[in-house]
Amino acid sequence: MAEIVRRVRPVPTDAYLANPHKGCCTFQHFNGDDLFEGVRWSEEGPVTFPKAKHEFYTDGYLPSTVAYCRWFWDLVEPEEGKFDFSVIDQSIETARARGQTLAIRIMPFGADTQPMVPKWYSAKYPMETHELFGAKLTVPVHDSPEYLEKFGNVIRECGRRYDGHPDIETMDVGYIGPWGEGAGEMSVAQMHGFNKVHREAFPTTIRLIEICGVQGKVGMEYAAGWRWNCYGDLGDTGSPEVLAASSWNHTFDVYPETLIQNAGDNWKKFPVHCETGWVPMAWYLQNWDIDLILQQGLKYHTTYFMPKSCRLPGPWMEKLSAFCRAIGYRFIFRQACYDTPVKTGGAFHFKSWIENVGCAPLYRKYDFALRLRQGDREEIIVLPGVDSRTWLPGDAIIETDVPLPAGFKPGFAHLAAGLIDPKSKQARVRFANRENFSDRWLSLGGIDVQ
């Protein structure tokens, strides 16, 4: 039989894929929970975990594979040196049951009417009063060694328990002001101290830093991704002196310059998390420019979109859905070429073209593998030297000779491709093609064994 090259061109799809590590996030909620009412949300993370009220995801929201939750310090260390991370343990279990991983943050304290630092801390260690967000708050002295040590301890303990946990998506680095988002004064030396604590506590799990100001600039030195907490803000309220359309807002007056100064090409190695300023329903009610907002998110290589589990505007749902399909990675398997037939004990030449039509890479390690099946015989072959984390937006070419494993008999052997978990060998990432099996492997036809 003459040797031929078989070309397989799977059909692309625009469908939602439920792939991990990207897309729309739930906030203080999980898939299947009720949404927050109106355009308000809670900064206090979940402490009870009732059964899901809806199947898969809630009407008025988008499907999600990432749950983002954050809790205040006083909840997880109610007594000095006595830690209680049961809410994170239960959140991991709940997220897993709902098809999600869990992104987390421990916040030092909140704003007016929200939890402050633990009472044991404020009773023993340096505090001071500032006016923040329209209220006088008594907060830790940010530059005190006690604040670095004591808040650092809760981060260390959190890292001891969860660094590298397969169900923990990311860990936020937040330590200045309410929610840890930067509203306060701190020396550069102390910022380095807090970043060192987070890096030592979470050397494996991806860390995300607040991008704005010196806090963001320092954080970029510690091998972390970045997050912004006012994505989409076009707060054009106006005044007697300034037209509404010319008002200050984050989109025009903060992020372009900040990202040029602080972020650079960091997105190529670490993800970008976009938490909405207010929520999309508030944008809609104020007639903000959704096309501009979404374009900015794509330009900055967003991986996570977090609209705070508030109902999304119906007229914008398709645009928001398309945006969430486009952010992060999205791999279309354009073509596979391989030799056939293959003699037992021989090898076949394999070449493929995969296009990342998303706006960012996949930041987790998944092995690219081929699966051969013939009757009850199955073999998974991990192709060496292929790192899917390097597949930036654009094209990736894989070309290698693949030895035919022993045990395959003359006849037809089915061939499939997958991005697999290195430990479980299960395919986790779907290609954006129609020929996916239910177990996330992509059919590539097959070879003839001689």
N, C-alpha and C positions, 0 to 999 in steps of 0.2 A: 504494500500500500504506500502510495506517495505521501511524503510529509507535507502538511499544509499548515497555514497559520489561521487559526480561528479567531475572528473578531466578534466581540460581543459589545453591544452598545445599549445598556439599560436605559429605560425611558425615565426622564426626570419627572419630578412631581413638585407642586407648590404646596402640598398638604402640610399641616402641622405634624411634627414628628415625635413630640414628647421626649426629646433628647435631654440628657443630663447636663448640668453646669451651664445653663444659659436661659435666656428668655424672661418672661414675666414672673415676678416673685409675689407670693402672698406675704402679708405683714402682720405679725402677732396672731396669725391665723394659719390654717392649713387647707389644702384642697378639701372642698366639701363643707367648710364652715360658712355660716352667715357672714355677710359683709358688714362693715361699719355703717352706721346710719348717716346719710347726708354726705357732707364734705369734711367731717371730723374723724379723728382716729385717736387711739390711745398709745401713749409712749410706754406703758407698762406691759411687759411681755406676758404670755399666757401662764396661768398658774393652775388652771383646771383644764381637763382634756376630755370633753364629752365626745360621744360618737359623732361621725360626720352626719350632717343634716341633708346633704345633697350628694349625688353620685358624681365622682370624678372631680368636677369643679362647679363653682357657683354660677348661676345665671347672672349676667351683668358683669362678669369678670372674664379673664382669659385663663386657659389651662396653664398649669405651672409645674415645674419639676424642682423648684427651690422655694423653701419657706424661710423667710428672714424674720428673726425675732431678737429682741434686745430687752435686757432686764437691768434694774438698778442694783447698785452695790449693796444697799441695805438688805435686799432680799436674799442674796447668796452668802453674805457674811453677817448674820444678825448679831453674833457675838464675836468679839475679837478672836481671831484664830480658829473659829468654829464655822466651817463652810457647809453650805447646803446647796448642792447643784442638782437636786432632784427635778427641778423644773426643766433643766436642760436634758437630763436623762429621759424624762417623759416626752419632751419635745422631739428628741431623736426618734423614739419609738413611734410617735404619732406621725411624724413626717415620713418615716419609712413605710408605714401602713398606707399612707396616702400617695405614694409614688414620688416622694420628694427627699432631697437632702436639706440640711439645716445650716443656714448662715447665722452667725451670732455676734452680739456685742454686749459687753458689760459696761454700763454707764456709771460714772462716779456719782452724779446727782442730776436733778432735773431743773425745770424752771418753776415759776410760782404755782402753787397747789400740787406740785409733783414731789416725789420723794427726794429728800436731801441725803447727804452722806449718813452712814449709820450713826445712831446716837452715841455709841461707845467711842466713835472717832471724834465727833464734835465736842464731847465732854473732856477729852484728854489732850487733843492735839491742836496746833495753831489754826485758827479760823479768822476770817475777816468779812466785812460786809461790803457788798457792791450793789449797784443798781444794774440789773440785767433784764432785758426784755420787759421793761416797764415796771419792775418790782424790785424791792430791796431783798437781796438774798444773802444769807450768811453761809459762806462757802469756805473750803479749805484754802489755806495760803498755798498757792500753786507751786511756789518755788521752795517750799519747806522740804527738808529731807524726810520728814515723817509722812508727807503725802506720797512721795515717790516710793517709800518703803511699804506703807500699808496698802495703798491701792495696788502697788506692784505685787504684793503678796496674793491678792485675789486673782490677778492675771496669771501668776506663776502656778497657782493651784488649778486654775482652769486649764492651763496648758498641760499640766501633769496628767490630767484626766482625759483630755480630748485632742491633743495635738496628734495629727496623723489619722484620726478616726475617719473611717471611710464614709460616714454619714455626715461629717462636718464639712460644709462647703467652703466657708471663709470665716475668718475672725477679724472683726474691725479693731483698729487701733484708735481709741478715743480717750482723751485724758484731760482736755482743757474745757472748762465751762460746762453749762448745761448740756447733757447728753454726750459730753466729750467732743463736741463739734467745733470748738475753737473760740468761743466768746469769753475770753479772759486773757490775763497777762501771764506770760511764763518766759523764763530765760531760755536761750538756745541750748545751754548746757543741760537744763532740766528736760527739755524736749528730747535730746539725745538719750538721756537716762531712761525715759519712758519707752522710747523706741527699742533700746537695748533689752529692756525687760520683756517686751512683746516678742522680739525676735528670739530671745533665749527660750521663752515659754512655748512659742509656736514656730519652731524651725522648719516644720514640714507642711503644716496647713497654710494655705495662702492667706496672707494678711492684707487688709485694705486700709489705707490711711485717708484722712480727710485732706483734700488736695489744696485747699486755699491757704494763702499766707505762708509765713515761715514754717508753720506746722507741716504743711505739705512739702515744702522744699527739703526740710530735714528728713521727713519720712521717706522720701524717694531714695535716700542713701541706704536704706535698710532692706532692699530687695522685697518691695511690697507693691501691690497694685493700688489703685486709687478709687475713691468714691466721691461723688458730689451729692450734697443733700438739698439742693434747690434746682434740680434739673427742670427745665421748662419755664422757669420764672420769667414772666413778662409783666411784672407788677406795675403797669402803667396807670397809677392812680391819679397822677397830676396834682397840681396845686394852683393857687392864684398866680404864681410866678412861672410855673413850668407846665407846658402842655402835656396831656396824658401820654401822647405818643413819644414824648421826649424824656419821660421819667427814668430815674435810675432803676435798673434791675440786674439780676445776676447774669442773664443771658448775654446782655450787651456790655456790661460794665465790670464783670468779674472773670467769667470763665475763659474767654479767648486769651486774654493776657496771662492769666494764672497758668493755664495749661501750656502755653508756650514757654513760660519761665520754669515751671516745675515738672511737667510731665514728659515732654519730648516724645521719644519712641517707646516709652515704658510699656505701652499697650502690647507690644510684640512679645513680651515675656509674662505680663501679669494682667489680670482682667480689670475692667472698668465697671463700676456699679453706679447706676443712675437712680437715685431716690428722688421722686418728684417734689418740687416746691409746691406746696399745697397738693392738690390731686387733679387728675384730668377733668373731672366734672366741674371743678372750680374754674379751670381754664376755659371750658366750654361755656359756662354761664357768663364769663367775662369776655367771651369772643376773642380769645387769644389765637394766634396764628399756629395751628397745629402742624401745618406743613413745615414751617420754619423750625419748630421745636423738634420734630422727628428727624429732620435733616441734620440738625446739630448733633443729635444722638448717634446717628450713623457716622458722621464725620469724626467723632471722637472715639469710635471703635467700641461702642458699648457692648457689654456681654449680658449684664443684668439690668432689667427695667423693673423698678419697685414703686408701683402706684398706690401703695398703702391699703390695699384691700378695701377700697371704696368703689362704689358702683361706677363703671366706665360709661361715658356718653354713648348712647345707641348710635347716633349719626356718625360717630368717629370710630366705631368698633372695628370696621374693616381696615381702616388705616392703622389702628393700633395693633391689630392682629398681624398685618403684613410687616409692621415694624418689628414685632417680636419674633417673627420667622426669620427676619433678616439680620438681627443682631447676633453677636457671638459667631460661632462657626456654623456652616451649613455645607456639607460635602456632597456634591453630585459626582457619581461615578460615571464618567463620560465614556470610557472605553477600556476593554481588556483585550489583549492579544496574547495568544499562547499556542505553542506547537502541539499538534496532535497528528498521528497517534504517538504514544509514548511506550517504549519497551519496558517490561518489568526490570527493575534494577537500574533504569536509566533516569533521565531528568528532562524536564521541559522548560523552555524559555518563556518567561512571563513578563509582560509589560503592561502597565496601566496608566491611564490619565485620570486624575481626580482633580476636580475644581472646587475650591472653597469659594462659594458665592456669598458667604456671610461677610461680616466686617471685622472679624477678629479670629485668632486661632483657637484651638482647643487646648486649654492649659493643663489638663490632666493627662497622665500617661495611659494610653491604651495601645496595645500592640496591634499592628496590621497583620492579619493572618488569612490564610487560605484553608478552606475545609474541603476535604475529599471524602465522598461517601460512595460506597458500593455494597448494596445489600446491608448486612449488619456491620460491615467494616467502616469505621470512621477515623480519620486522622486530621488533626489541626496542626498546621504548619505555620509557625511564626516566622515572618520574613525578617532576617537580620538587617540592621542598619537603617530601618525605617522608623522615623519618629514623627508621629502625627502632630505633635506639638509645634513642629516647625512649618506646618502648612498654613502660611499666611494667606489672606485673600488673594486669589489667583490660582495658578496651576501647580500641581505636584505630579511628578513622574516617578514611577516605581519600575525598575527593570532589574531582573535577576534570573538566574537559573535555579529551578526548584527540583531537588531530587524527589523521585517518586518513592514514597515509603514502601517498605516491604509488606507483603500480604495482599496486595491488590492483584486480582486475577484478570486474564484477558476479558475484555468487554468494556462497557461504558462506566465511567466514574463521574458522579456529579461534582461540580466545582462551585464553591461559594466563597465570598470575601466578607470579612468582618473586622470591626475594631473591637478588640476583646479586652476584658479585664485581665491583667497579667496573672492574678492569682486564681480566679475562678474559671478562666478560659471561656467565659460566657460573653457573647457579643453584647455591648452596651449602647453603642452609638449607631443609629440608623443612617444609612445613606439616603439622600433625597432622591430616591428612585422608586419606581412602582414595584420592582421585582423583589422587594424585601419579603423574606419569610417572617412568620410570627415571632421567631426567636431572634430577629434583627440581623440575620445573615442575608447577604445579597446574592441571589442566584446569578452565576456567570456561565450557565450551560454545563459543559463537561468535556472530559477528554476521553479518547479511546485508548485503552490499554492493550498492548500486543503481548 
